[in-house]
């Protein structure tokens, strides 16, 4: 396993049984894996291997890629490059995978569409998810990261803060969400920090969002091209523990590193009018999908699902989620607090508290 996260392990962060046919995932950045992963040993490849990989890339795109028209264009381009010898000088498996990923992303601007090399042979039939060993490795890594819950706290003047680094699988995340929302349940405003949030499970995205609404709310749909079906996604009528509700203000902190499932959360809450975003435009990776085996030493991640927002009728692929209050990621927390405190100040009647609040505002400027 190399320093970059394997596709299979990256997918494991967001595995969700949304389909009986294939694993669907909002995956995060591929290089966000366990820091202890040793580098892979590269291998030499020949023309036959390059042709096999490209043929199978084209077949997978034709079958499952979320935009069939783009799949056809990419396929024609890859065949043209292959026939003109554009890849003939590449004898390194690692370089070939990186080159193919670059070609695919340059044409689509789809950050989930990528090819990976594996030193250890990938068994046939490995489409759709990681091996038991990789699942165990990823489970340990997620446990060490507390399943994405980096910190829960309370700032001055009863402002709650949830620092979230991932939306892990629903089963381990559900108890942590309930505990966090109970601790934050009596705050007057809530800041959810997504600046280092690297993706995750769409079911967990919807679970956390459910705490922030008073009744079931239609937030997003996902259209799966390979199955030609659309899955509606609503918040739930009930939640474990204490519901935060939708009367109190919620602010989401974003950065250029906020990606995938974390963008899903931000995009849905912004367009539902439930939260204000503060910080930077997010990474712009919207599509869900699954890993597919290309050959003994190559796999690719094929995005086969795209979100459809009921308000915008679109998504954030390639453009990111634009914040309501634009500032650098480093200043986003201060900017969110300033916005909240200024609104609190306008309605505060206690002279001493009002004076203390104004001093805090001045200190944050």
C-alpha positions in Angstrom: 0.0 0.0 0.0 1.4 3.4 -1.0 1.3 6.7 0.9 -1.8 7.6 -1.1 -4.8 5.9 0.1 -5.9 2.9 -1.9 -9.2 3.2 -3.7 -10.6 0.3 -1.8 -9.7 1.8 1.6 -10.8 5.2 0.5 -14.2 3.7 -0.3 -14.3 2.0 3.0 -14.6 5.4 4.7 -18.0 6.0 3.1 -19.3 2.5 2.4 -23.1 2.5 2.6 -25.5 -0.2 1.5 -27.5 2.0 -0.7 -27.6 -0.6 -3.5 -27.8 -4.3 -3.5 -25.7 -4.3 -6.7 -22.7 -2.2 -5.7 -21.3 -0.3 -2.8 -22.1 3.5 -3.0 -19.8 5.9 -1.3 -19.0 9.6 -0.9 -15.3 9.2 -0.6 -12.8 11.7 0.7 -9.4 12.7 -0.5 -7.4 9.6 -1.7 -4.3 10.8 0.2 -6.1 11.1 3.5 -5.3 7.6 4.7 -3.4 6.2 7.7 0.0 7.8 8.0 1.7 4.5 8.7 1.1 3.1 5.2 4.5 2.1 3.6 5.2 3.0 0.0 4.5 0.4 -2.7 7.1 -1.1 -4.9 6.6 0.0 -8.4 6.5 -2.6 -11.3 7.3 -2.5 -15.0 4.4 -2.7 -17.4 4.2 -3.5 -21.1 1.9 -2.6 -24.0 -0.4 -5.5 -23.4 -1.0 -4.4 -19.8 -1.6 -0.8 -20.8 -4.1 -1.9 -23.4 -5.9 -4.2 -20.9 -6.2 -1.4 -18.4 -7.5 1.2 -20.9 -10.0 -1.3 -22.4 -11.4 -2.0 -19.0 -11.5 1.7 -18.1 -13.6 2.4 -21.2 -15.9 -0.5 -20.4 -16.5 0.6 -16.9 -17.1 4.2 -17.9 -19.6 3.0 -20.6 -21.4 0.9 -18.1 -21.5 3.1 -15.0 -20.1 6.6 -15.3 -22.7 9.1 -14.3 -22.5 11.1 -17.5 -22.8 8.7 -20.5 -22.0 11.4 -23.0 -18.7 12.2 -21.2 -17.9 8.5 -21.0 -18.2 8.2 -24.8 -15.9 11.2 -25.3 -13.3 9.9 -22.8 -13.4 6.5 -24.4 -12.7 7.8 -27.8 -9.9 10.0 -26.5 -8.2 7.1 -24.6 -8.3 4.9 -27.7 -6.9 7.7 -29.8 -4.1 8.3 -27.3 -3.4 4.5 -27.2 -3.3 4.1 -31.0 -1.0 7.2 -31.4 1.5 5.8 -28.9 1.0 8.5 -26.2 1.4 5.9 -23.5 4.2 3.9 -25.1 7.0 5.5 -23.1 5.4 4.8 -19.8 7.0 1.7 -18.3 6.1 2.4 -14.6 2.8 1.2 -13.2 2.7 4.0 -10.7 3.3 6.6 -13.4 0.7 5.0 -15.7 -2.0 5.1 -13.0 -1.2 8.8 -12.2 -1.2 9.7 -16.0 -4.5 8.0 -16.5 -6.0 9.8 -13.5 -4.7 13.1 -14.9 -6.3 12.4 -18.3 -9.6 11.4 -16.8 -9.8 14.4 -14.4 -8.6 16.9 -16.9 -11.5 16.0 -19.2 -14.2 15.7 -16.5 -13.0 17.8 -13.5 -14.4 14.9 -11.5 -12.2 14.5 -8.4 -13.6 11.0 -7.7 -12.6 9.6 -11.0 -9.2 8.0 -10.6 -7.0 5.0 -11.4 -4.7 3.3 -8.8 -1.9 0.8 -9.0 -1.6 -2.0 -6.4 1.6 -3.8 -5.8 -0.3 -6.8 -4.3 -2.5 -8.4 -6.9 -6.2 -7.6 -6.7 -8.3 -10.7 -6.8 -10.9 -11.1 -9.5 -14.4 -10.2 -8.3 -13.1 -7.5 -6.0 -15.4 -4.8 -7.4 -17.3 -2.8 -4.9 -15.2 -2.7 -1.8 -12.1 -3.5 0.3 -10.8 -6.9 1.4 -11.4 -8.0 5.0 -7.8 -7.0 5.8 -8.3 -3.6 4.4 -11.6 -3.2 6.2 -9.9 -4.1 9.5 -7.1 -1.6 8.8 -9.6 1.1 8.0 -11.7 0.3 11.0 -8.7 0.7 13.3 -7.8 4.0 11.6 -11.3 5.3 12.0 -11.4 4.3 15.7 -8.1 6.1 16.3 -9.8 9.2 14.7 -12.9 8.8 16.9 -14.9 8.2 13.7 -14.4 11.8 12.6 -15.4 13.5 15.8 -12.4 15.6 16.6 -13.8 17.9 19.3 -17.1 19.0 20.9 -17.0 22.2 22.9 -18.6 25.5 24.0 -17.3 28.9 23.1 -17.9 32.2 24.9 -21.6 33.3 25.2 -22.9 29.8 24.9 -21.9 29.1 21.3 -21.6 25.4 20.6 -18.7 24.0 18.5 -18.5 20.6 16.7 -15.2 19.9 14.9 -15.9 17.2 12.4 -13.2 15.5 10.3 -15.4 12.8 8.6 -18.8 11.3 8.4 -17.9 7.8 9.4 -20.3 4.8 9.0 -23.7 5.1 10.7 -23.2 2.4 13.3 -20.2 3.8 15.1 -21.1 7.4 14.3 -24.7 7.3 15.6 -23.8 7.2 19.3 -21.2 9.9 18.9 -23.7 12.1 17.1 -26.3 11.6 19.8 -23.7 12.3 22.6 -22.4 15.4 20.8 -25.8 16.9 20.1 -26.8 16.2 23.8 -23.8 18.2 24.9 -24.6 21.0 22.5 -28.3 20.8 23.0 -28.7 23.9 25.2 -26.4 26.3 23.3 -27.8 29.4 21.7 -26.0 29.0 18.4 -23.9 26.2 16.8 -20.8 26.2 14.7 -19.9 23.0 12.8 -16.3 23.0 11.7 -15.9 21.2 8.3 -12.5 22.8 7.4 -10.7 19.4 7.7 -13.7 17.2 6.8 -12.6 14.6 4.3 -15.8 12.9 3.2 -17.8 9.9 4.4 -21.1 8.1 4.4 -24.2 9.7 3.0 -26.4 8.0 5.6 -24.4 9.6 8.4 -24.6 13.0 6.6 -28.4 12.7 6.7 -28.4 11.5 10.3 -26.5 14.5 11.6 -28.6 16.8 9.4 -31.8 15.3 11.0 -30.9 16.8 14.4 -31.0 20.3 12.9 -34.6 20.2 11.6 -37.9 20.0 13.4 -39.6 17.7 10.9 -38.7 15.5 7.9 -37.1 17.7 5.2 -36.2 16.9 1.7 -32.5 17.7 1.4 -31.0 15.8 -1.6 -31.5 13.0 -4.0 -29.0 10.7 -5.7 -29.4 9.5 -9.3 -27.6 6.3 -10.1 -27.0 6.1 -13.8 -26.1 2.3 -13.9 -29.4 1.4 -12.3 -31.4 4.3 -13.7 -33.0 5.1 -10.4 -33.2 8.1 -8.1 -33.0 7.8 -4.3 -34.8 10.5 -2.3 -33.0 11.6 0.8 -34.9 13.1 3.7 -34.1 13.9 7.3 -35.8 11.6 9.8 -38.9 12.2 11.9 -37.1 11.2 15.1 -33.5 11.0 16.3 -31.7 9.3 19.1 -31.1 11.7 22.0 -31.8 15.5 21.9 -32.8 17.2 18.7 -31.2 20.6 18.1 -34.1 21.9 16.0 -34.2 24.6 13.4 -34.9 27.7 15.4 -31.3 28.4 16.5 -28.6 29.6 14.1 -26.1 27.1 12.6 -22.9 28.1 10.9 -20.7 25.8 8.9 -16.9 26.5 8.5 -15.5 25.4 5.1 -12.1 25.3 3.4 -10.7 24.2 0.0 -10.1 20.9 1.8 -13.8 20.3 2.7 -14.7 17.5 0.3 -17.2 15.0 -0.9 -19.7 13.9 1.8 -18.8 17.0 3.9 -19.7 19.1 0.9 -23.0 17.2 0.6 -23.8 18.3 4.2 -22.8 21.9 3.5 -24.6 22.1 0.2 -27.8 20.6 1.5 -28.0 22.8 4.6 -27.1 25.9 2.7 -29.8 25.5 0.1 -32.4 24.4 2.6 -31.8 27.7 4.3 -30.8 25.9 7.5 -27.1 27.0 7.8 -24.8 29.8 6.8 -21.4 28.9 5.4 -18.2 30.8 6.4 -14.8 30.3 4.9 -13.6 29.1 1.5 -15.2 27.5 -1.5 -15.1 23.7 -1.0 -13.2 21.2 -3.2 -16.0 20.4 -5.6 -16.3 16.5 -5.5 -19.9 15.6 -5.7 -20.2 12.2 -7.3 -20.8 8.9 -5.5 -19.6 5.5 -6.8 -17.5 2.4 -6.2 -14.1 0.9 -7.0 -13.8 -1.5 -9.9 -11.0 -3.9 -10.8 -9.2 -3.2 -14.1 -6.5 -5.9 -14.0 -4.4 -7.8 -11.5 -2.6 -4.6 -10.4 -5.0 -1.7 -11.3 -8.3 -0.5 -10.0 -10.4 2.6 -10.7 -13.1 4.5 -8.8 -16.1 5.0 -11.1 -18.6 7.7 -10.0 -22.0 6.4 -11.0 -24.3 8.6 -8.8 -24.8 12.3 -8.8 -26.7 14.4 -6.3 -29.7 16.4 -7.3 -30.7 19.1 -4.9 -34.5 19.9 -4.7 -33.8 23.6 -4.6 -31.0 24.1 -7.2 -31.7 20.9 -9.2 -27.9 20.6 -9.5 -24.9 19.8 -7.4 -21.4 21.1 -6.5 -19.3 19.0 -8.8 -16.3 20.8 -10.2 -17.3 24.2 -8.7 -17.5 23.5 -4.9 -19.9 25.0 -2.4 -19.6 28.7 -2.2 -19.7 30.2 1.3 -22.2 32.9 2.3 -19.4 34.7 4.2 -16.1 34.5 2.3 -12.9 34.6 4.2 -9.7 32.5 4.6 -10.1 29.1 6.3 -7.8 30.3 9.1 -10.1 33.2 9.9 -13.4 31.4 9.5 -14.0 30.5 13.1 -13.5 34.2 14.2 -15.7 35.4 11.4 -18.5 33.0 12.4 -18.3 34.1 16.0 -18.4 37.7 15.0 -21.5 37.2 13.0 -23.3 35.4 15.8 -22.2 37.8 18.5 -23.2 40.9 16.6 -26.7 39.4 16.2 -26.8 38.5 19.9 -25.6 42.0 20.8 -28.5 43.7 19.1 -31.0 41.9 21.3 -29.1 41.7 24.5 -30.7 43.6 27.4 -28.3 43.0 30.3 -25.8 46.0 30.3 -22.9 44.0 31.9 -23.3 41.1 29.5 -23.7 43.5 26.6 -20.5 45.2 27.5 -18.7 41.9 27.9 -20.0 40.8 24.5 -18.8 44.0 22.8 -15.3 43.5 24.3 -15.2 40.0 22.9 -16.3 41.3 19.5 -13.6 43.9 19.5 -11.0 41.2 20.4 -12.1 39.0 17.5 -11.9 41.7 14.9 
